[in-house]
Amino acid sequence: MLSNLTLKRHADLVDRMATAQGVDLEESMMAGHLTPGELGDAVLACTGCAAPEACEHWLAAHDAGESAPGYCRNTELLVDLAARLAR
């Protein structure tokens, strides 16, 4: 079972990675492009990552607008949301 601390850490990573991709998760939800369930699935996918420390380092070293690292389990979702918000 996942601890609250683990879930909070990965929720933060998902939010920070989305921001780095130019995606506002709250705006995506309000626009109907993302459901609470999909956001929860993204956080759970993130918890399955074996390299959250690498993600934290990547986020600290990269500017907004750069493509997510290849190991990110939510890249497809974030690319889709960025495209929807750009319309």
Secondary structure, DSSP 8 states (H G I E B T S, - for coil): ---HHHHHHHHHHHHHHHHHTT--HHHHHHTTSS-HHHHHHHHHHHHT-S-HHHHHHHHHH--TTS---TT-TTHHHHHHHHHHHH-
